[in-house]
Amino acid sequence: MKTKLAILSMAGLLATPAMAEIQINGFANLIAGMTLDDDESVYGYDSDFNFDPASVFGLQVRGDVSDKLSATAQLVGRGSEDYDADFEWAYMTYMLNNNVNISAGRLRMPLFKYSASLDIGYSYHWLTPPDSIYGIDFNNIDGVRVDYMNYSGDWEYGAQLTMGRVETDTTISGTPAALVLKNVVAVSFEATRDWFSARTLLARSKTSAANAEFDGFVDGISAFGAAIPNASEVAEGFSVNDDTGTFIEVAVDIDKYDWFVGAEFTQTEVEGSVIADNKAWYVTAGMRFGKFTPHITYEVEEADNGTQLDLVASLPPQIATGDAVTDATWSAIYQGAVGIAAQQELDVSAVTVGLRYDVEPGFALKTDVTWYSDDLNDLNDATLLKVGVNYTF
């Protein structure tokens, strides 16, 4: 029913008389993968050949309302969501002048180098971009984005200011939670000259994540304030409630056509919360031989849980109130805190070797092999094979 309603909404958009000129573009990423050992799983794949984790089908409609005003909608069905079609983009754009556009509605956040074309696999050499950078819980925002574009000599450059709010699903210590980013402000800048391009972004927001089970755990710590002087302070340190989040991104790309090399780095911090500081980066390179593009990528993601461990270290493992039930309850809460703090640490890396074959314009065949390594737990190591087709029209 959800898919039918989305298609009917799209049909209604196409039928609107105000849309003097309609542009329709589509894309498809049909991607299958499997790990090469029965005990392995990574990125949503296991040893069973599966199309769902990364396959995406989409349709984008853009219509000119006037010479300066346009409307854009993007309908997307993801295999990971049973291909239920949904409007991920729906916004209006006003061209203030030749250099400035203002967009409002639900639109893509310019968090990464490939943010604008993230769902269009044909636009990059991988089957899917590096998960260490791009494997986040959200990419869209309800708000306003101002785009500025200009040139100076041989340089082309642009800047974007994005403001708004994000609501999506995430996880806290492996448990589903509702993530809310309020008062989001993101500023990005990009410059290109011939074969060289570079960009950077700085974003901040007030970050909250709600989960009944986790919130009960935090309240449990705070309830021991009478016996443990710093219990309320530690509880606040574990909670994710209007905490200031900061995101930084830097990317550099050299593309001489016959060969290319690129790198991207991100850093995420959520002050005073259970979320550990996260740093991730990748380096990628490839060569083009006619229709063939072999490539290799090395990526790393690390999360430092030092702050969370310090919070636990400030708590007593045991208390003696004279009540056995109360003392046992605290011991259980303390052990839970130890486990949650430990889970925030992350140290993983991956090497991906792939091949792209351009069958014709808008149609590419690809295959990737990824060797994933978890330096904290060898049991999570895995080898992943993916094959797929990227298509645009």
Buried (B, 14 or more C-beta within 10 A) or exposed (E): EEBEEBEEBBEEBEEEEEBEEBEEEBBBBBBBBBBEEEEBBBBBBBBEEBEBBBBBBBBBBBBBBEEEEBBBBBBBBBBEEEBEBBBBBBBBBBBEEEEBBBBBBBBBBBBBBBBEBBBBBBBBBBBBBBBBBBEBEBBBBBBBBBBBBEEEEEEBBBBBBBBBBBEBEBEBBEEEBEBBBEEBEBBBBBBBBEEEBBBBBBBBBBBBBBBEEBBEBBEBBBBBBEBBEBBBBBBBBBBBBBBBBBBBBBBBBBBEEEEBBBBBBBBBBBEBBBBBBBBBBBBBBBBBEEEEBBBEBBBBBBBBBEBBBEBBEBBBEEBEEEEEEBBEBBBEBBEBBBEBBBBBBBBBBBEBEBBBEBEEEEBBBBBBBBBBBBEEEEEBBBBBBBBBBBBBE
